[in-house]
């Protein structure tokens, strides 16, 4: 499955459009991660725990996007847009939303 942010694929033709597909993942951040992230904010540096959660959420969202496209019969997703948000009470959750157009290319 080819997934790209571009609206076309060089050297390939889009034979059929199946419609918009979406993948979403919301991951909760626990109290210990918040505590250590706050310390990182004060002393500087990267928050490995939050980065790991973002990576996990992104992988889940991409897997959902791909699965939805496959169920439609697509072999590619074009025009992909990736969005990160902080949601929930006090910004306690991380959300990754990915959307694109499922297509058949040849």
N, CA, C and O atoms as CSV, one atom per row, in Angstrom:
chain,resi,resn,atom,element,x,y,z
A,1,UNK,N,N,0.862,-1.182,0.000
A,1,UNK,CA,C,0.000,0.000,0.000
A,1,UNK,C,C,0.895,1.228,0.000
A,1,UNK,O,O,1.743,1.398,0.876
A,2,UNK,N,N,0.695,2.074,-0.989
A,2,UNK,CA,C,1.419,3.330,-1.079
A,2,UNK,C,C,0.605,4.412,-0.387
A,2,UNK,O,O,-0.585,4.567,-0.660
A,3,UNK,N,N,1.237,5.155,0.503
A,3,UNK,CA,C,0.587,6.256,1.208
A,3,UNK,C,C,1.457,7.486,0.997
A,3,UNK,O,O,2.644,7.482,1.324
A,4,UNK,N,N,0.848,8.553,0.440
A,4,UNK,CA,C,1.625,9.741,0.109
A,4,UNK,C,C,0.842,11.024,0.382
A,4,UNK,O,O,-0.388,11.042,0.334
A,5,UNK,N,N,1.574,12.085,0.667
A,5,UNK,CA,C,0.942,13.380,0.889
A,5,UNK,C,C,0.639,14.093,-0.425
A,5,UNK,O,O,-0.105,15.073,-0.441
A,6,UNK,N,N,1.203,13.614,-1.511
A,6,UNK,CA,C,0.955,14.239,-2.807
A,6,UNK,C,C,-0.396,13.791,-3.360
A,6,UNK,O,O,-0.946,12.780,-2.923
A,7,UNK,N,N,-0.929,14.547,-4.322
A,7,UNK,CA,C,-2.229,14.218,-4.900
A,7,UNK,C,C,-2.139,13.271,-6.078
A,7,UNK,O,O,-3.161,12.845,-6.616
A,8,UNK,N,N,-0.927,12.940,-6.481
A,8,UNK,CA,C,-0.710,11.987,-7.570
A,8,UNK,C,C,0.579,11.234,-7.285
A,8,UNK,O,O,1.340,11.588,-6.385
A,9,UNK,N,N,0.805,10.193,-8.069
A,9,UNK,CA,C,2.012,9.401,-7.922
A,9,UNK,C,C,2.744,9.439,-9.259
A,9,UNK,O,O,2.218,8.993,-10.279
A,10,UNK,N,N,3.939,9.966,-9.242
A,10,UNK,CA,C,4.704,10.100,-10.478
A,10,UNK,C,C,4.874,8.746,-11.163
A,10,UNK,O,O,5.279,7.764,-10.540
A,11,UNK,N,N,4.559,8.715,-12.453
A,11,UNK,CA,C,4.694,7.498,-13.235
A,11,UNK,C,C,3.533,6.526,-13.095
A,11,UNK,O,O,3.548,5.455,-13.700
A,12,UNK,N,N,2.537,6.882,-12.312
A,12,UNK,CA,C,1.366,6.027,-12.100
A,12,UNK,C,C,0.099,6.787,-12.468
A,12,UNK,O,O,0.051,8.015,-12.396
A,13,UNK,N,N,-0.913,6.048,-12.860
A,13,UNK,CA,C,-2.220,6.641,-13.158
A,13,UNK,C,C,-3.225,6.231,-12.095
A,13,UNK,O,O,-3.246,5.081,-11.656
A,14,UNK,N,N,-4.052,7.173,-11.687
A,14,UNK,CA,C,-5.139,6.846,-10.768
A,14,UNK,C,C,-6.301,6.341,-11.609
A,14,UNK,O,O,-6.866,7.077,-12.418
A,15,UNK,N,N,-6.650,5.074,-11.407
A,15,UNK,CA,C,-7.727,4.435,-12.173
A,15,UNK,C,C,-9.088,4.644,-11.543
A,15,UNK,O,O,-10.094,4.781,-12.239
A,16,UNK,N,N,-9.113,4.668,-10.199
A,16,UNK,CA,C,-10.397,4.774,-9.508
A,16,UNK,C,C,-10.207,5.458,-8.169
A,16,UNK,O,O,-9.227,5.226,-7.460
A,17,UNK,N,N,-11.182,6.318,-7.839
A,17,UNK,CA,C,-11.223,6.979,-6.539
A,17,UNK,C,C,-12.266,6.276,-5.688
A,17,UNK,O,O,-13.392,6.058,-6.135
A,18,UNK,N,N,-11.895,5.916,-4.451
A,18,UNK,CA,C,-12.823,5.232,-3.548
A,18,UNK,C,C,-13.394,6.149,-2.467
A,18,UNK,O,O,-14.380,5.804,-1.817
A,19,UNK,N,N,-12.786,7.298,-2.278
A,19,UNK,CA,C,-13.283,8.232,-1.276
A,19,UNK,C,C,-12.296,8.469,-0.153
A,19,UNK,O,O,-11.193,7.923,-0.131
A,20,UNK,N,N,-12.727,9.293,0.770
A,20,UNK,CA,C,-11.883,9.693,1.899
A,20,UNK,C,C,-11.800,8.566,2.918
A,20,UNK,O,O,-12.801,7.926,3.244
A,21,UNK,N,N,-10.597,8.336,3.412
A,21,UNK,CA,C,-10.374,7.373,4.490
A,21,UNK,C,C,-9.697,8.115,5.648
A,21,UNK,O,O,-8.959,9.081,5.449
A,22,UNK,N,N,-9.972,7.635,6.848
A,22,UNK,CA,C,-9.483,8.312,8.051
A,22,UNK,C,C,-8.923,7.290,9.029
A,22,UNK,O,O,-9.456,6.190,9.173
A,23,UNK,N,N,-7.859,7.662,9.686
A,23,UNK,CA,C,-7.304,6.882,10.788
A,23,UNK,C,C,-7.127,7.809,11.975
A,23,UNK,O,O,-6.592,8.909,11.833
A,24,UNK,N,N,-7.569,7.376,13.140
A,24,UNK,CA,C,-7.459,8.208,14.340
A,24,UNK,C,C,-6.977,7.375,15.519
A,24,UNK,O,O,-7.272,6.185,15.633
A,25,UNK,N,N,-6.238,8.032,16.380
A,25,UNK,CA,C,-5.800,7.376,17.609
A,25,UNK,C,C,-5.723,8.431,18.704
A,25,UNK,O,O,-5.189,9.522,18.502
A,26,UNK,N,N,-6.262,8.089,19.855
A,26,UNK,CA,C,-6.181,8.969,21.020
A,26,UNK,C,C,-5.507,8.173,22.134
A,26,UNK,O,O,-5.973,7.103,22.525
A,27,UNK,N,N,-4.416,8.712,22.626
A,27,UNK,CA,C,-3.655,8.036,23.673
A,27,UNK,C,C,-3.656,8.895,24.927
A,27,UNK,O,O,-3.404,10.099,24.866
A,28,UNK,N,N,-3.937,8.278,26.050
A,28,UNK,CA,C,-3.912,8.989,27.324
A,28,UNK,C,C,-2.498,9.066,27.853
A,28,UNK,O,O,-1.716,8.126,27.713
A,29,UNK,N,N,-2.180,10.186,28.457
A,29,UNK,CA,C,-0.884,10.354,29.108
A,29,UNK,C,C,-1.110,10.205,30.603
A,29,UNK,O,O,-1.983,10.859,31.172
A,30,UNK,N,N,-0.329,9.351,31.233
A,30,UNK,CA,C,-0.580,9.121,32.658
A,30,UNK,C,C,0.149,10.123,33.539
A,30,UNK,O,O,0.972,10.904,33.059
A,31,UNK,N,N,-0.155,10.095,34.813
A,31,UNK,CA,C,0.361,11.061,35.779
A,31,UNK,C,C,1.889,11.057,35.853
A,31,UNK,O,O,2.495,12.123,35.961
A,32,UNK,N,N,2.523,9.890,35.798
A,32,UNK,CA,C,3.981,9.830,35.889
A,32,UNK,C,C,4.639,10.456,34.667
A,32,UNK,O,O,5.650,11.146,34.792
A,33,UNK,N,N,4.075,10.220,33.494
A,33,UNK,CA,C,4.608,10.840,32.278
A,33,UNK,C,C,4.463,12.351,32.366
A,33,UNK,O,O,5.371,13.088,31.980
A,34,UNK,N,N,3.315,12.821,32.876
A,34,UNK,CA,C,3.102,14.261,33.030
A,34,UNK,C,C,4.119,14.862,33.989
A,34,UNK,O,O,4.660,15.938,33.733
A,35,UNK,N,N,4.381,14.170,35.092
A,35,UNK,CA,C,5.332,14.652,36.082
A,35,UNK,C,C,6.728,14.772,35.480
A,35,UNK,O,O,7.377,15.809,35.622
A,36,UNK,N,N,7.188,13.728,34.815
A,36,UNK,CA,C,8.523,13.766,34.228
A,36,UNK,C,C,8.607,14.762,33.073
A,36,UNK,O,O,9.657,15.368,32.862
A,37,UNK,N,N,7.530,14.939,32.331
A,37,UNK,CA,C,7.511,15.935,31.258
A,37,UNK,C,C,7.611,17.334,31.849
A,37,UNK,O,O,8.270,18.202,31.277
A,38,UNK,N,N,6.965,17.563,32.989
A,38,UNK,CA,C,7.046,18.872,33.641
A,38,UNK,C,C,8.471,19.165,34.082
A,38,UNK,O,O,8.948,20.293,33.958
A,39,UNK,N,N,9.138,18.158,34.591
A,39,UNK,CA,C,10.542,18.328,34.989
A,39,UNK,C,C,11.389,18.652,33.771
A,39,UNK,O,O,12.259,19.521,33.836
A,40,UNK,N,N,11.147,17.967,32.661
A,40,UNK,CA,C,11.873,18.239,31.417
A,40,UNK,C,C,11.649,19.676,30.959
A,40,UNK,O,O,12.569,20.327,30.464
A,41,UNK,N,N,10.404,20.174,31.128
A,41,UNK,CA,C,10.107,21.554,30.738
A,41,UNK,C,C,10.959,22.536,31.532
A,41,UNK,O,O,11.392,23.562,31.008
A,42,UNK,N,N,11.192,22.217,32.784
A,42,UNK,CA,C,11.958,23.120,33.648
A,42,UNK,C,C,13.451,23.053,33.326
A,42,UNK,O,O,14.099,24.089,33.177
A,43,UNK,N,N,13.992,21.851,33.218
A,43,UNK,CA,C,15.444,21.690,33.031
A,43,UNK,C,C,15.847,21.596,31.566
A,43,UNK,O,O,17.035,21.644,31.247
A,44,UNK,N,N,14.891,21.465,30.691
A,44,UNK,CA,C,15.195,21.365,29.260
A,44,UNK,C,C,15.356,19.925,28.828
A,44,UNK,O,O,15.461,19.025,29.660
A,45,UNK,N,N,15.376,19.712,27.536
A,45,UNK,CA,C,15.536,18.369,26.998
A,45,UNK,C,C,14.248,17.857,26.395
A,45,UNK,O,O,13.213,18.522,26.422
A,46,UNK,N,N,14.339,16.669,25.855
A,46,UNK,CA,C,13.199,16.049,25.179
A,46,UNK,C,C,12.462,15.132,26.140
A,46,UNK,O,O,13.054,14.540,27.042
A,47,UNK,N,N,11.159,15.029,25.927
A,47,UNK,CA,C,10.340,14.141,26.742
A,47,UNK,C,C,10.152,12.823,25.989
A,47,UNK,O,O,9.265,12.703,25.145
A,48,UNK,N,N,10.983,11.852,26.298
A,48,UNK,CA,C,10.933,10.559,25.622
A,48,UNK,C,C,9.610,9.846,25.776
A,48,UNK,O,O,9.167,9.159,24.856
A,49,UNK,N,N,8.963,9.997,26.934
A,49,UNK,CA,C,7.693,9.303,27.154
A,49,UNK,C,C,6.606,9.856,26.250
A,49,UNK,O,O,5.820,9.089,25.696
A,50,UNK,N,N,6.544,11.181,26.088
A,50,UNK,CA,C,5.553,11.763,25.189
A,50,UNK,C,C,5.871,11.438,23.737
A,50,UNK,O,O,4.968,11.171,22.944
A,51,UNK,N,N,7.142,11.460,23.391
A,51,UNK,CA,C,7.527,11.109,22.021
A,51,UNK,C,C,7.136,9.673,21.695
A,51,UNK,O,O,6.693,9.385,20.584
A,52,UNK,N,N,7.299,8.782,22.653
A,52,UNK,CA,C,6.916,7.378,22.453
A,52,UNK,C,C,5.407,7.257,22.263
A,52,UNK,O,O,4.952,6.481,21.423
A,53,UNK,N,N,4.627,8.015,23.033
A,53,UNK,CA,C,3.167,7.985,22.891
A,53,UNK,C,C,2.741,8.533,21.534
A,53,UNK,O,O,1.842,7.986,20.895
A,54,UNK,N,N,3.388,9.614,21.094
A,54,UNK,CA,C,3.075,10.171,19.776
A,54,UNK,C,C,3.386,9.176,18.670
A,54,UNK,O,O,2.605,9.017,17.732
A,55,UNK,N,N,4.517,8.512,18.779
A,55,UNK,CA,C,4.901,7.510,17.778
A,55,UNK,C,C,3.887,6.381,17.740
A,55,UNK,O,O,3.471,5.951,16.665
A,56,UNK,N,N,3.488,5.900,18.910
A,56,UNK,CA,C,2.505,4.819,18.980
A,56,UNK,C,C,1.167,5.258,18.382
A,56,UNK,O,O,0.553,4.510,17.621
A,57,UNK,N,N,0.716,6.463,18.723
A,57,UNK,CA,C,-0.553,6.975,18.192
A,57,UNK,C,C,-0.490,7.120,16.677
A,57,UNK,O,O,-1.444,6.774,15.981
A,58,UNK,N,N,0.624,7.628,16.164
A,58,UNK,CA,C,0.774,7.798,14.715
A,58,UNK,C,C,0.728,6.449,14.007
A,58,UNK,O,O,0.085,6.327,12.964
A,59,UNK,N,N,1.395,5.437,14.550
A,59,UNK,CA,C,1.382,4.106,13.934
A,59,UNK,C,C,-0.010,3.494,13.935
A,59,UNK,O,O,-0.413,2.867,12.955
A,60,UNK,N,N,-0.743,3.669,15.017
A,60,UNK,CA,C,-2.121,3.158,15.097
A,60,UNK,C,C,-2.997,3.856,14.062
A,60,UNK,O,O,-3.773,3.204,13.363
A,61,UNK,N,N,-2.877,5.178,13.962
A,61,UNK,CA,C,-3.692,5.938,13.016
A,61,UNK,C,C,-3.376,5.551,11.572
A,61,UNK,O,O,-4.289,5.405,10.760
A,62,UNK,N,N,-2.086,5.384,11.244
A,62,UNK,CA,C,-1.726,4.965,9.891
A,62,UNK,C,C,-2.257,3.562,9.590
A,62,UNK,O,O,-2.713,3.300,8.477
A,63,UNK,N,N,-2.203,2.664,10.566
A,63,UNK,CA,C,-2.720,1.309,10.369
A,63,UNK,C,C,-4.222,1.334,10.097
A,63,UNK,O,O,-4.709,0.603,9.235
A,64,UNK,N,N,-4.964,2.178,10.834
A,64,UNK,CA,C,-6.410,2.309,10.602
A,64,UNK,C,C,-6.699,2.872,9.218
A,64,UNK,O,O,-7.601,2.396,8.528
A,65,UNK,N,N,-5.939,3.882,8.810
A,65,UNK,CA,C,-6.101,4.481,7.489
A,65,UNK,C,C,-5.883,3.430,6.402
A,65,UNK,O,O,-6.676,3.310,5.468
A,66,UNK,N,N,-4.811,2.684,6.539
A,66,UNK,CA,C,-4.486,1.643,5.551
A,66,UNK,C,C,-5.551,0.558,5.530
A,66,UNK,O,O,-5.951,0.119,4.452
A,67,UNK,N,N,-6.013,0.122,6.671
A,67,UNK,CA,C,-7.032,-0.921,6.746
A,67,UNK,C,C,-8.330,-0.470,6.086
A,67,UNK,O,O,-8.959,-1.234,5.354
A,68,UNK,N,N,-8.727,0.770,6.349
A,68,UNK,CA,C,-9.953,1.300,5.747
A,68,UNK,C,C,-9.822,1.353,4.221
A,68,UNK,O,O,-10.765,1.022,3.502
A,69,UNK,N,N,-8.649,1.769,3.732
A,69,UNK,CA,C,-8.417,1.830,2.278
A,69,UNK,C,C,-8.439,0.438,1.663
A,69,UNK,O,O,-9.017,0.244,0.593
A,70,UNK,N,N,-7.823,-0.520,2.316
A,70,UNK,CA,C,-7.814,-1.897,1.806
A,70,UNK,C,C,-9.217,-2.473,1.720
A,70,UNK,O,O,-9.541,-3.179,0.765
A,71,UNK,N,N,-10.051,-2.178,2.708
A,71,UNK,CA,C,-11.428,-2.672,2.702
A,71,UNK,C,C,-12.232,-2.116,1.527
A,71,UNK,O,O,-13.195,-2.737,1.077
A,72,UNK,N,N,-11.836,-0.960,1.041
A,72,UNK,CA,C,-12.508,-0.362,-0.120
A,72,UNK,C,C,-11.965,-0.896,-1.445
A,72,UNK,O,O,-12.552,-0.657,-2.501
A,73,UNK,N,N,-10.848,-1.617,-1.391
A,73,UNK,CA,C,-10.227,-2.143,-2.604
A,73,UNK,C,C,-9.094,-1.290,-3.138
A,73,UNK,O,O,-8.608,-1.535,-4.242
A,74,UNK,N,N,-8.667,-0.302,-2.387
A,74,UNK,CA,C,-7.610,0.604,-2.822
A,74,UNK,C,C,-6.231,-0.035,-2.659
A,74,UNK,O,O,-6.038,-0.932,-1.838
A,75,UNK,N,N,-5.286,0.443,-3.454
A,75,UNK,CA,C,-3.890,0.031,-3.280
A,75,UNK,C,C,-2.995,1.226,-2.978
A,75,UNK,O,O,-1.772,1.097,-2.934
A,76,UNK,N,N,-3.620,2.407,-2.767
A,76,UNK,CA,C,-2.868,3.606,-2.410
A,76,UNK,C,C,-3.794,4.607,-1.726
A,76,UNK,O,O,-5.015,4.558,-1.874
A,77,UNK,N,N,-3.181,5.508,-0.981
A,77,UNK,CA,C,-3.902,6.635,-0.391
A,77,UNK,C,C,-3.104,7.884,-0.747
A,77,UNK,O,O,-1.919,7.982,-0.429
A,78,UNK,N,N,-3.756,8.835,-1.408
A,78,UNK,CA,C,-3.080,10.068,-1.816
A,78,UNK,C,C,-3.644,11.259,-1.047
A,78,UNK,O,O,-4.714,11.180,-0.443
A,79,UNK,N,N,-2.897,12.369,-1.082
A,79,UNK,CA,C,-3.351,13.591,-0.432
A,79,UNK,C,C,-3.467,13.468,1.072
A,79,UNK,O,O,-4.357,14.061,1.683
A,80,UNK,N,N,-2.571,12.702,1.672
A,80,UNK,CA,C,-2.653,12.439,3.110
A,80,UNK,C,C,-2.314,13.692,3.919
A,80,UNK,O,O,-1.350,14.399,3.628
A,81,UNK,N,N,-3.134,13.947,4.941
A,81,UNK,CA,C,-2.931,15.046,5.871
A,81,UNK,C,C,-2.843,14.472,7.275
A,81,UNK,O,O,-3.671,13.651,7.669
A,82,UNK,N,N,-1.857,14.896,8.017
A,82,UNK,CA,C,-1.592,14.393,9.362
A,82,UNK,C,C,-1.775,15.536,10.352
A,82,UNK,O,O,-1.223,16.620,10.160
A,83,UNK,N,N,-2.553,15.297,11.417
A,83,UNK,CA,C,-2.846,16.346,12.384
A,83,UNK,C,C,-2.657,15.802,13.797
A,83,UNK,O,O,-3.101,14.701,14.121
A,84,UNK,N,N,-1.991,16.594,14.626
A,84,UNK,CA,C,-1.789,16.261,16.038
A,84,UNK,C,C,-2.566,17.253,16.886
A,84,UNK,O,O,-2.551,18.453,16.613
A,85,UNK,N,N,-3.249,16.755,17.918
A,85,UNK,CA,C,-4.006,17.621,18.825
A,85,UNK,C,C,-3.824,17.124,20.252
A,85,UNK,O,O,-3.567,15.943,20.487
A,86,UNK,N,N,-3.961,18.043,21.194
A,86,UNK,CA,C,-4.027,17.702,22.609
A,86,UNK,C,C,-5.479,17.887,23.006
A,86,UNK,O,O,-6.047,18.961,22.807
A,87,UNK,N,N,-6.085,16.845,23.567
A,87,UNK,CA,C,-7.501,16.882,23.915
A,87,UNK,C,C,-7.696,16.387,25.341
A,87,UNK,O,O,-6.751,15.944,25.994
A,88,UNK,N,N,-8.917,16.469,25.807
A,88,UNK,CA,C,-9.249,15.973,27.140
A,88,UNK,C,C,-9.062,17.031,28.205
A,88,UNK,O,O,-8.553,18.124,27.955
A,89,UNK,N,N,-9.488,16.673,29.391
A,89,UNK,CA,C,-9.382,17.579,30.530
A,89,UNK,C,C,-7.911,17.892,30.791
A,89,UNK,O,O,-7.097,16.982,30.945
A,90,UNK,N,N,-7.575,19.165,30.839
A,90,UNK,CA,C,-6.198,19.628,31.071
A,90,UNK,C,C,-5.221,19.116,30.019
A,90,UNK,O,O,-4.029,18.990,30.297
A,91,UNK,N,N,-5.707,18.820,28.823
A,91,UNK,CA,C,-4.816,18.359,27.761
A,91,UNK,C,C,-4.154,17.033,28.082
A,91,UNK,O,O,-2.980,16.830,27.775
A,92,UNK,N,N,-4.895,16.142,28.690
A,92,UNK,CA,C,-4.324,14.889,29.184
A,92,UNK,C,C,-4.250,13.783,28.133
A,92,UNK,O,O,-3.765,12.688,28.421
A,93,UNK,N,N,-4.724,14.057,26.924
A,93,UNK,CA,C,-4.711,13.025,25.891
A,93,UNK,C,C,-4.111,13.577,24.602
A,93,UNK,O,O,-4.233,14.764,24.296
A,94,UNK,N,N,-3.468,12.697,23.864
A,94,UNK,CA,C,-2.861,13.046,22.595
A,94,UNK,C,C,-3.664,12.401,21.478
A,94,UNK,O,O,-3.960,11.208,21.535
A,95,UNK,N,N,-4.023,13.185,20.457
A,95,UNK,CA,C,-4.797,12.644,19.348
A,95,UNK,C,C,-4.027,12.838,18.042
A,95,UNK,O,O,-3.487,13.909,17.768
A,96,UNK,N,N,-3.996,11.779,17.255
A,96,UNK,CA,C,-3.433,11.849,15.910
A,96,UNK,C,C,-4.558,11.489,14.947
A,96,UNK,O,O,-5.206,10.452,15.094
A,97,UNK,N,N,-4.783,12.350,13.966
A,97,UNK,CA,C,-5.813,12.123,12.962
A,97,UNK,C,C,-5.152,12.207,11.578
A,97,UNK,O,O,-4.439,13.162,11.272
A,98,UNK,N,N,-5.402,11.198,10.765
A,98,UNK,CA,C,-4.825,11.131,9.427
A,98,UNK,C,C,-5.969,10.904,8.436
A,98,UNK,O,O,-6.818,10.038,8.643
A,99,UNK,N,N,-5.978,11.690,7.363
A,99,UNK,CA,C,-6.995,11.484,6.341
A,99,UNK,C,C,-6.350,11.573,4.971
A,99,UNK,O,O,-5.298,12.186,4.794
A,100,UNK,N,N,-7.005,10.948,4.011
A,100,UNK,CA,C,-6.517,10.964,2.642
A,100,UNK,C,C,-7.578,10.370,1.735
A,100,UNK,O,O,-8.668,10.017,2.185
A,101,UNK,N,N,-7.252,10.262,0.453
A,101,UNK,CA,C,-8.177,9.706,-0.521
A,101,UNK,C,C,-7.688,8.319,-0.969
A,101,UNK,O,O,-6.576,8.170,-1.475
A,102,UNK,N,N,-8.538,7.324,-0.772
A,102,UNK,CA,C,-8.208,5.963,-1.190
A,102,UNK,C,C,-8.396,5.869,-2.697
A,102,UNK,O,O,-9.419,6.292,-3.236
A,103,UNK,N,N,-7.385,5.304,-3.375
A,103,UNK,CA,C,-7.427,5.196,-4.832
A,103,UNK,C,C,-6.839,3.853,-5.289
A,103,UNK,O,O,-6.191,3.136,-4.527
A,104,UNK,N,N,-7.093,3.551,-6.554
A,104,UNK,CA,C,-6.450,2.417,-7.203
A,104,UNK,C,C,-5.520,3.003,-8.254
A,104,UNK,O,O,-5.953,3.731,-9.148
A,105,UNK,N,N,-4.234,2.676,-8.136
A,105,UNK,CA,C,-3.266,3.177,-9.118
A,105,UNK,C,C,-2.711,2.022,-9.947
A,105,UNK,O,O,-2.724,0.867,-9.521
A,106,UNK,N,N,-2.227,2.360,-11.136
A,106,UNK,CA,C,-1.581,1.339,-11.971
A,106,UNK,C,C,-0.336,1.930,-12.613
A,106,UNK,O,O,0.361,1.242,-13.358
